[in-house]
Amino acid sequence: MLHSAGMAGMAGMAGMAGMAGMAGMAGLAGMAGLAGLAGLVGAVFRGR
């Protein structure tokens, strides 16, 4: 009983860590996309 509960707890922590990692990667990708858009907009305005 304790062993299966411990395994379930570890699986839950691993799942939460995975979700946090995916959220972090998504956040980084979003920031990179925003930075790229800002760079494009800046280049367009500088070109005018």
C-alpha positions as a printed Julia matrix, in Angstrom:
48×3 Matrix{Float64}:
  0.0    0.0     0.0
  2.67   2.49    1.01
  4.83   1.45   -1.93
  2.07   2.01   -4.5
  1.19   5.32   -2.86
  4.83   6.38   -3.09
  4.98   5.38   -6.75
  1.78   7.34   -7.46
  3.27  10.36   -5.68
  6.48  10.13   -7.71
  4.48   9.8   -10.94
  2.44  12.85   -9.96
  5.57  14.89   -9.19
  7.15  13.8   -12.49
  3.98  14.82  -14.33
  3.92  18.2   -12.61
  7.61  18.75  -13.4
  6.94  17.82  -17.03
  4.03  20.25  -17.24
  6.12  22.99  -15.63
  8.91  22.27  -18.13
  6.5   22.43  -21.05
  4.99  25.66  -19.72
  8.49  27.1   -19.35
  9.41  26.11  -22.9
  6.15  27.54  -24.22
  6.86  30.77  -22.32
 10.39  30.94  -23.76
  9.06  30.3   -27.26
  6.43  33.01  -26.77
  9.04  35.5   -25.56
 11.29  34.64  -28.49
  8.36  35.12  -30.87
  7.51  38.49  -29.32
 11.14  39.57  -29.54
 11.23  38.51  -33.19
  8.03  40.43  -33.95
  9.37  43.5   -32.16
 12.58  43.23  -34.19
 10.64  42.98  -37.45
  8.45  45.96  -36.57
 11.53  47.96  -35.54
 13.29  47.09  -38.79
 10.26  48.17  -40.82
 10.0   51.49  -38.99
 13.76  52.09  -39.31
 13.58  51.31  -43.03
 10.99  54.03  -43.63
